[in-house]
Amino acid sequence: MYKIVIVDDEIEIVKVIKRYLSRIKKYEIVTYNNPLDLLSNVDDDIDLFLIDVMMPQLNGLELMKKLKILNNSYKFLIMTAYSSLDKGKEIIYEDDNIHIAKPFESMEYLEYKISKLLI
């Protein structure tokens, strides 16, 4: 079973993603609406982080940088409402980081991107 952590300050988005992914019996889903809460509870057995870019307490890009310092092998799926990555150019794209736009094309597409990262 893969452990996925969703971090997004939009509670409804977190609920929808969790509900969908929980139906797929190969994922354990943990959610946070405040990235600072995650930082105080993070552990090494997380397979993937789904992180929103725009959050008031700590933006998703800064959160990703902090998590990479804790464990450089963490994998990330960056969620953003930006229609282009002009604003997100500061994201360091590596093979293990994928950008996905919000709203999602479909939940199936989101799951496809997740499964690509977990291979």
C-alpha positions, 0 to 999 in steps of 0.5 A: 500500500502506498502512503500519499499525503495531500496538502491543500488549504482548500478543504473541499478539494482535499475531500474530493481527492481523498474520497476518490483515491480512498476507493482505490485500495492501494493508497493510504491517504493522509491530509493536511490543510496547513503545511506547517502541521505537516512539517511537524508530523512528517515521517519517512514512510511517505511515498508521494506528496500532492502539494498545492502551490498557493497556500497562505501559511507556507507556499507549496514550493517552499514546503517542497524545498523543506521536505526535500531537506528532510528526505531527498528521496520524497516524490511530489506532484505539484498542483496549481491553478496557474494556467502556465508555469510562468509563476512556478518557474522556481520549481526545480523540475526533476524526474520525480516531480510532476506538475498538474493543473487545477481543476483536474482534467479528471480524477482518472487523469490525476490517478494516472499521474500518481501511478506514474510517479509511484512506478 
